[in-house]
Amino acid sequence: MAHELEKRDGKWTMAYNGDVPWHGLGKNVSGLQLTPQQMLKEAGCDWTVRKVQASVTIDQLLTRTPTSEDYEKAKKAKKKAPEPKQLWVPNNIVMLDSCALVRDIDGKVLDTVSPDWEPVQNQEAMEFFNEFVMAGDMEMETVGSLKGGQIVWGLAKVKESFELFKGDKVQSYLLFSNFHKYGHSTAVHFTPVRVVCNNTLTLSLSTDVDKIVRYTHRRKFNPDEAKVLLGVAHDKLAKYKEMAAFLGGKKAKPTDVVEYFKQILPGTKDKIREMSRNAETAYNMLDCQPGHQYAEGSWWQPFNAVTFFLDHEISRTADQRMKQAWYGTHRTIKTKALELAVEFAGK
């Protein structure tokens, strides 16, 4: 199965600072005290994109209509009046009403976009983190590229965390996603990580769902506009702490836990099996997952069993799990898992 993390010239396009990431991939640049732009270069993502009007080359069948000059020549030669002829024109170039988004380092076409689509350069995207890193508010942890260059991300650790249940620590992160793909917005998300097991989550705690800010590609990216929302990350961490404490303070009935896993990880409509294979696997992790000793018997346990299963067990490769955790279906499932756990705990 194809890898999600891009590999170019035999190297993974990713760099990390600090401990080895939970997915175990990338180039270690720890101790170098790099700026966001330098991290981008070490990850091999310091390239640019440009829009080029798209065209196709085809063999086209054209109809040639006789001109008045053709009729005159036939008349003078006392020949039959000419008729329209169909001719094949090989390698005919036809311009399209769209643009190819081209990566400059290798000429790779990342996607086809509309003429008014505004690309956000990776260097420009990393500027979002500059002042925060320089001021000591954040520390760059990873930068990398997924889906052949269509997604370039930067993950920064915010100097803010909380601890519950006498040792269960949750660290705050900001994930900046720069999409070189039509239909996707450049976005900043709040991503808390449970340190004991490296479980990740993209929160959905407000009417804005899980987004802090999004930029469409039909207006210029404005880093200053995004920076005012650092306070939103602080508020979201406080809300998540409140929800985690709530889950950890509510005992989970065994029958409710079984129903919880059945709803979060459903199988087919086969009525013979009470739980899907994935649900059974996650359920069996309740008492053996990393951090299971914190708030035992509470709703904090089954929720984290789901996130641990999705982040570390399912999918064939580590980079596929990473992509699914941040951008794919696993992210959606984990958000639902949090909401449903809170619902069960509130009964």
C-alpha positions in Angstrom: 0.0 0.0 0.0 1.3 3.5 -0.9 2.9 5.6 1.8 1.2 8.9 2.8 4.4 10.6 3.9 6.2 11.9 0.8 9.6 10.3 -0.1 11.8 12.2 -2.5 15.3 11.3 -3.6 15.2 8.4 -1.2 14.5 10.6 1.9 11.3 11.1 3.9 10.2 14.8 3.6 9.9 15.4 7.3 12.0 16.8 10.1 11.4 16.6 13.9 12.8 18.3 16.9 12.9 16.6 20.3 11.7 13.1 21.0 11.1 10.6 18.2 7.5 11.2 17.0 4.9 8.6 17.8 4.9 7.5 14.1 8.7 7.1 14.2 9.4 8.9 10.9 11.5 11.8 9.8 15.0 13.5 10.2 16.1 14.3 13.7 17.2 17.9 14.0 17.1 18.1 17.8 19.5 20.6 19.4 19.9 22.8 16.4 17.5 25.5 17.6 16.0 26.0 14.1 13.6 28.6 13.0 10.3 27.5 11.3 11.8 28.3 7.9 15.0 26.3 8.7 12.8 23.4 9.8 11.0 23.6 6.5 14.4 23.4 4.7 15.6 20.4 6.7 12.3 18.6 5.9 12.8 19.2 2.2 9.7 21.3 2.0 11.2 24.7 1.1 9.9 24.6 -2.4 7.4 26.9 -4.1 4.4 26.4 -6.4 3.1 28.4 -9.4 0.0 28.4 -11.5 0.4 27.5 -15.2 -2.5 27.6 -17.6 -3.6 24.0 -18.2 -3.7 22.5 -21.7 -4.2 19.2 -23.3 -2.5 17.8 -26.4 -4.9 15.7 -28.6 -5.3 14.4 -32.1 -8.3 16.4 -33.2 -10.6 15.8 -36.2 -11.3 19.2 -37.9 -13.6 20.1 -40.8 -12.1 22.3 -43.5 -14.7 24.3 -45.3 -13.8 25.4 -48.9 -13.0 29.1 -49.3 -14.2 31.4 -52.1 -10.6 31.1 -53.5 -11.1 27.3 -53.7 -14.3 27.7 -55.6 -12.7 30.1 -58.0 -9.8 27.7 -58.7 -12.2 24.9 -59.4 -14.3 27.0 -61.7 -11.3 28.1 -63.7 -10.1 24.5 -63.9 -13.6 23.4 -64.9 -13.6 21.0 -62.0 -16.4 19.9 -59.6 -17.0 22.4 -56.9 -15.0 21.5 -53.8 -16.7 19.9 -50.7 -15.9 20.2 -47.0 -13.1 17.8 -45.9 -12.4 16.3 -42.5 -8.7 16.3 -41.5 -6.9 14.8 -38.5 -4.6 17.4 -36.8 -2.0 15.5 -34.7 -0.7 16.9 -31.4 -3.2 19.8 -31.4 -2.8 21.9 -28.2 -6.1 23.0 -26.6 -6.0 25.6 -23.8 -8.3 24.9 -20.8 -10.1 27.3 -18.5 -8.1 25.9 -15.5 -4.5 26.0 -14.2 -2.0 23.4 -13.2 -0.5 23.9 -9.8 3.2 23.1 -10.5 6.0 22.5 -8.0 9.0 24.3 -9.1 11.7 21.9 -7.9 10.7 19.1 -10.1 7.8 20.3 -12.3 5.4 18.0 -10.6 1.7 18.9 -11.1 0.2 18.8 -7.6 -3.4 19.5 -8.7 -5.6 21.4 -11.2 -7.1 24.6 -9.8 -9.3 27.5 -11.0 -7.6 30.7 -12.3 -8.7 32.6 -9.1 -7.2 30.1 -6.7 -4.5 31.7 -4.7 -1.6 29.4 -3.7 0.0 29.9 -0.2 3.7 29.2 -0.3 5.2 27.0 2.3 7.6 29.7 3.5 4.7 32.1 3.8 2.8 29.5 5.8 5.6 28.9 8.3 5.7 32.7 9.0 2.6 32.0 11.1 4.9 30.4 13.8 7.8 32.9 13.6 6.9 35.4 16.3 5.5 32.7 18.6 8.7 30.7 18.4 11.0 33.7 18.7 9.0 34.9 21.8 9.3 31.5 23.4 5.5 30.8 23.3 5.9 27.8 21.0 8.5 25.3 19.9 8.5 23.7 16.4 8.3 20.0 16.7 7.7 18.6 13.2 7.5 19.8 9.6 6.7 17.6 6.7 4.8 16.7 3.5 2.0 14.2 2.8 0.2 13.0 -0.3 3.1 13.7 -2.7 3.3 17.4 -1.6 -0.4 18.2 -1.6 -0.3 18.7 2.2 2.6 20.5 4.0 2.3 20.8 7.7 4.0 22.4 10.7 3.3 21.2 14.2 4.3 23.5 17.1 4.2 22.7 20.8 2.4 25.5 22.8 4.0 26.2 26.2 0.8 25.3 27.9 -0.5 22.0 29.3 -2.5 20.5 32.1 -2.3 17.4 34.3 -5.1 15.4 35.8 -5.5 12.2 37.9 -2.1 12.6 39.5 0.2 12.3 36.5 -1.9 12.2 33.3 -0.5 15.1 31.3 -2.0 16.7 28.1 0.2 18.9 26.0 -1.2 21.7 23.7 -0.2 21.9 20.0 -1.0 23.9 17.0 -1.1 22.2 13.6 -0.8 24.4 10.5 -1.9 22.6 7.3 -1.0 24.2 4.0 -2.9 22.5 1.2 -1.7 22.5 -2.4 -5.0 20.8 -3.4 -8.2 22.2 -4.9 -11.2 22.2 -2.5 -9.1 22.4 0.7 -8.3 25.5 2.8 -5.1 26.4 4.6 -6.0 25.9 8.2 -4.7 26.1 11.8 -6.1 23.5 14.3 -5.7 23.0 18.0 -4.4 19.5 18.6 -3.9 18.3 22.2 -1.7 15.2 22.8 -2.0 12.9 25.8 1.7 12.5 26.7 1.6 9.0 28.3 0.5 7.4 25.1 0.8 10.1 22.4 -2.9 10.0 21.6 -3.9 12.9 19.4 -7.2 14.7 19.0 -8.6 17.5 16.9 -11.2 19.1 19.1 -14.8 20.0 18.1 -16.0 22.0 21.1 -17.8 25.0 19.6 -19.9 26.2 16.8 -16.7 26.5 14.8 -16.3 22.8 15.1 -12.6 21.8 15.1 -11.2 24.8 13.3 -9.4 27.8 14.7 -9.2 29.6 11.4 -9.4 28.8 7.8 -8.2 30.6 4.7 -9.7 29.9 1.3 -7.4 30.1 -1.7 -9.4 32.9 -3.2 -8.0 35.6 -0.9 -4.5 36.3 0.3 -3.3 34.6 3.4 -2.9 37.0 6.3 -0.7 35.6 9.1 -1.5 38.6 11.4 -5.2 37.7 11.3 -4.4 34.2 12.4 -2.3 35.2 15.3 -5.1 36.9 17.2 -6.6 33.4 17.6 -3.8 32.1 19.9 -6.2 32.9 22.7 -8.7 30.6 21.2 -6.2 27.7 21.6 -5.9 28.7 25.3 -9.7 28.6 25.7 -10.0 25.2 23.9 -7.3 23.7 26.1 -9.3 24.9 29.2 -12.5 23.3 27.7 -10.7 20.1 27.0 -9.4 20.0 30.5 -12.9 20.4 31.8 -14.2 17.6 29.6 -11.3 15.3 30.6 -12.0 15.9 34.3 -15.7 15.3 33.7 -15.0 12.0 32.0 -12.5 10.9 34.6 -15.0 11.6 37.4 -17.8 9.5 35.9 -17.9 5.7 36.4 -18.7 3.8 33.2 -21.1 0.9 33.4 -19.8 -2.2 31.5 -23.0 -2.5 29.4 -22.7 1.2 28.4 -19.0 0.7 27.5 -19.9 -2.2 25.2 -22.6 0.0 23.5 -20.1 2.8 23.2 -17.6 0.8 21.3 -20.3 -0.7 19.1 -21.4 2.8 18.1 -18.0 4.3 17.6 -16.5 1.4 15.6 -19.5 -0.3 14.0 -19.2 -3.3 11.7 -21.4 -4.6 9.0 -25.1 -5.4 9.4 -24.2 -9.0 10.3 -26.4 -9.6 13.4 -24.3 -12.6 14.5 -21.4 -10.5 15.7 -22.3 -8.2 18.6 -19.2 -6.1 18.1 -17.0 -5.5 15.1 -13.5 -6.7 15.1 -12.1 -3.2 15.5 -14.5 -2.6 18.4 -13.4 -5.8 20.1 -9.8 -4.9 19.6 -10.2 -1.4 21.1 -12.4 -2.8 23.9 -9.7 -5.3 24.9 -7.2 -2.3 25.3 -9.2 -0.8 28.2 -7.0 -2.3 30.8 -3.7 -2.5 29.0 -3.4 0.7 27.0 -0.7 3.2 28.1 -2.1 5.3 30.9 -4.9 2.9 31.7 -4.2 3.4 35.4 -5.4 6.9 35.4 -9.1 7.3 36.3 -9.7 3.6 36.1 -13.3 2.5 35.5 -14.3 6.0 34.3 -15.3 7.2 30.9 -11.8 8.6 30.4 -10.6 5.0 29.8 -12.9 3.9 26.9 -12.4 7.3 25.2 -8.6 6.9 25.3 -8.8 3.3 24.2 -10.5 4.4 21.0 -7.9 7.2 20.3 -5.0 4.8 21.1 -6.4 2.1 18.8 -6.8 4.6 15.9 -3.5 6.3 16.4 -1.3 3.3 17.0 -2.9 0.0 16.0 -5.1 0.3 12.9 -3.7 1.1 9.4 -0.7 -0.7 7.9 2.0 2.0 8.2 2.8 4.7 10.7 2.5 7.5 8.2 -0.9 6.3 7.2 -2.0 6.5 10.8 -0.6 10.0 11.1 -2.4 11.2 8.0 -5.7 9.6 9.2 -5.2 11.1 12.7 -4.9 14.7 11.4 -6.8 14.7 8.1 -8.7 11.5 7.5 -11.6 9.5 8.9 -9.8 8.7 12.2 -9.9 12.3 13.1 -13.7 12.3 12.6 -14.2 9.1 14.6 -12.1 10.5 17.5 -14.2 13.7 17.6 -17.3 11.6 17.7 -15.8 9.4 20.4 -15.2 12.4 22.7 -18.7 13.7 22.2 -20.3 10.3 22.7 -18.2 9.6 25.8 -19.5 12.9 27.3 -23.0 11.9 26.4 -22.8 8.6 28.1 -21.0 10.1 31.1 -23.8 12.6 31.5 -26.6 10.0 31.8 
